Amino acid sequence: MSTSHWKRLPLSDIAEVRLGRQRSPKRAVGPNMRPYMRAANVTWNGISLHDVKEMDFTPEEFKTYALRRGDLLLSEASGSASEVGKAAIWNDEVPDCCFQNTLIRVRAPAPLVPFLQLHFYKDALTGEFARAARGVGIHHLGAKTLSGWALHLPPLGEQRRIVETVDSYLTRLDNVVATLERVRRHMKRYRASILNAAVEGRLVPTEAELGRAEGRDYEPASVLLERILAARRRRWEVAELARMKAAGRTPRNDKWKARYQEPVAPDSEALPSLPRGWCWASVEMLGGADDQPVLTGPFGTALGKTDFVANGTPVLTIGSLDTTGIDMRKSLYVTRKKADELRRYSLEAGDVLFSRMASVGRAGLVDHTLSGALFNYHLMRLRLDRRAISAPFFVMYVRGSAVVKSHVMNVNHGVTRDGINTAQLLRLPVPLPPRAEQDRITSEVDALLSPEHAQLDFVQSSVLRFARLRQTILKRAVEGSLVGPCSYGG
């Protein structure tokens, strides 16, 4: 479709572009306090008035930085490059309002504003603004860059038709995506209810119930745990005696045995009651033969820029853990030489990864395809005694129990983003069913959630497909291939 009748020009030819006023502590109080907009007030869906702040603007500054109806506000800076340049039209939401230097104001003739906002939406959503941004850590678009931003403008009548057509398409697209998001929320609630019932003993008949119905005995989890802990102590004693013998020392009595540190059991009185045959244990009590049942990944300083390659040994990051498991798409890769140096942090099938920062408390099960992969400092590896607890059951517990969320919240004094350390994770209380019951619970959960997995994958892939469609619509609109040219001037 021909766009030869469109005009090519820089933004500065048709609009005033200005960076906002810098915020400083001395401006926090003063005789001319005014509300102001900042990057946090500009969202993909328009202006947000959730948290409007104030600072002092002199009368002269107010003339320069005051907002008018129809102004376009663009996010100038963000820690995420993909957020740079998102734009919203100002409609006098707050009287006598100004703007801060995390925003750029574009003031253009009113008839041009809707198409400009559409153009900026496309440039932000397709990453063109992100690619033009500069800076490390904080990405800046800059008023100078935006002033010279290349535009391809159709006549006004065609602009209006394009904007109306795009609004119609995106409204329908938004309605479909909103429906998919509702479906996704319902599915997540269903998943949560299944997991919660599983780890509270309400999903399958318990070993105690089956034993009574079948006229047989069963081993309560507490008995199995005592036997495993006793065997662990005996292994320590054998190793300690061997160590003393190698040092040329022979113990005269059993006092040396007091050096053994028993794993600390959780305070069950402060925890919910459990079905008959279950017991509360701690992660420390459930540790396997490994002397470090919980291991934090290597510090960032252990990996330099030259260690990373396009293909090599995968390193799982906090982005690799989502609400349903491990996602390899956000993994990094290091050389084989570096992987050999860090082999202490190699994963084995059956290990559990636990996020210790940001989204604290997410967990994923390592399968055989990930054996040999590494993990970074934001993650912890749990290696549990499989005779006592199955790793799939533990992962279900982490994902589905309010006890885990409460433990993480208490550790972090009411917030969930500060992080959790090894000692705190070792104290995490875990409900322990008889071992055979754990396997039945896992099988039942798999049967109930397998169809849900496929449905959730379909919903998520549909949301991504519609996101790409949104970009295509905007791109075609701005390139002039969405609607035909006007048959009249204007």
PECOR-V257637 format. One record per run of one state. SS is the DSSP state (H for helix, E for strand, L for the rest). FROM is the first residue (numbers start at 1). TO is the last residue. If there is no record, write none. Layout:
SS:FROM:TO, SS:FROM:TO
This chain:
L:1:6, E:7:10, H:11:13, L:14:14, E:15:19, L:20:20, E:21:21, L:22:24, H:25:27, L:28:32, E:33:37, L:38:38, H:39:41, E:42:43, L:44:45, E:46:47, L:48:52, E:53:56, L:57:58, H:59:65, L:66:71, E:72:75, L:76:76, E:77:78, L:79:80, H:81:83, L:84:86, E:87:89, L:90:97, E:98:100, L:101:102, E:103:108, L:109:109, H:110:125, L:126:127, H:128:132, L:133:133, E:134:134, L:135:138, E:139:140, L:141:142, H:143:147, L:148:149, E:150:153, L:154:155, H:156:199, L:200:206, H:207:214, L:215:220, H:221:246, L:247:254, H:255:259, L:260:267, H:268:270, L:271:278, E:279:282, L:283:286, E:287:287, L:288:293, E:294:296, L:297:297, E:298:298, L:299:299, H:300:302, L:303:304, H:305:307, E:308:316, L:317:317, H:318:320, E:321:322, L:323:324, E:325:326, L:327:327, H:328:330, L:331:331, E:332:334, L:335:335, H:336:341, L:342:342, H:343:345, L:346:351, E:352:355, L:356:362, E:363:365, L:366:367, H:368:370, L:371:373, E:374:376, L:377:378, E:379:382, L:383:383, E:384:384, L:385:390, H:391:400, L:401:401, H:402:411, L:412:421, H:422:426, L:427:428, E:429:432, L:433:434, H:435:479, L:480:490
